[in-house]
Amino acid sequence: MKSGHARVSTGLQNLDLQEDRLKKFGCEKIFTDPMSGAKSNRPGLETAIEFVRSGDTLVVWRLDRLGRNMEDLITIVNRLNNRGVSFHSLQENITMDKSSSTGQLMFHLFAAFAEFERNLILERSAAGRAAAHARVTWNL
């Protein structure tokens, strides 16, 4: 059985795109979290992990929807694999299970890229805030 997990970072975003893609891929059940991936307590993800059984696959639209840093992604996927559950990311088109060394390599590479992208976003946001603060200070 395929089950999906979808997450959006803010209440201003919606889950439609992710849910549509997960349904199209054949997910029979979809669990959601309308909260930042940086939060460690994600009830929808925890429910999804408890729901899936050995032989099932947990599917996400993109790796960064599952977690925002490499350690978190690896922990979640290892948790699934230890229970005999595969993991699949639609955008990156990778399936991760213990039987595939290529899948493991690709997962680790994409997880590193997802963490890198997250760090770039944080850096750009901090630079924007600093520039705005400087403009306000300058005008005083």
Secondary structure in CASP SS format (residue, H / E / C, confidence):
PFRMAT SS
TARGET T0000
AUTHOR 0000-0000-0000
METHOD secondary structure of the structure
MODEL  1
M C 1.00
K E 1.00
S E 1.00
G E 1.00
H E 1.00
A E 1.00
R E 1.00
V E 1.00
S C 1.00
T C 1.00
G C 1.00
L C 1.00
Q C 1.00
N C 1.00
L C 1.00
D H 1.00
L H 1.00
Q H 1.00
E H 1.00
D H 1.00
R H 1.00
L H 1.00
K H 1.00
K H 1.00
F H 1.00
G C 1.00
C C 1.00
E C 1.00
K E 1.00
I E 1.00
F E 1.00
T E 1.00
D E 1.00
P E 1.00
M C 1.00
S C 1.00
G C 1.00
A C 1.00
K C 1.00
S C 1.00
N C 1.00
R C 1.00
P H 1.00
G H 1.00
L H 1.00
E H 1.00
T H 1.00
A H 1.00
I H 1.00
E H 1.00
F H 1.00
V C 1.00
R C 1.00
S C 1.00
G C 1.00
D C 1.00
T E 1.00
L E 1.00
V E 1.00
V E 1.00
W C 1.00
R C 1.00
L H 1.00
D H 1.00
R H 1.00
L H 1.00
G C 1.00
R C 1.00
N C 1.00
M H 1.00
E H 1.00
D H 1.00
L H 1.00
I H 1.00
T H 1.00
I H 1.00
V H 1.00
N H 1.00
R H 1.00
L H 1.00
N H 1.00
N H 1.00
R C 1.00
G C 1.00
V C 1.00
S E 1.00
F E 1.00
H E 1.00
S E 1.00
L C 1.00
Q C 1.00
E C 1.00
N C 1.00
I E 1.00
T E 1.00
M E 1.00
D C 1.00
K C 1.00
S C 1.00
S C 1.00
S H 1.00
T H 1.00
G H 1.00
Q H 1.00
L H 1.00
M H 1.00
F H 1.00
H H 1.00
L H 1.00
F H 1.00
A H 1.00
A H 1.00
F H 1.00
A H 1.00
E H 1.00
F H 1.00
E H 1.00
R H 1.00
N H 1.00
L H 1.00
I H 1.00
L H 1.00
E H 1.00
R H 1.00
S H 1.00
A H 1.00
A H 1.00
G H 1.00
R H 1.00
A H 1.00
A H 1.00
A H 1.00
H H 1.00
A H 1.00
R H 1.00
V H 1.00
T H 1.00
W H 1.00
N H 1.00
L C 1.00
END
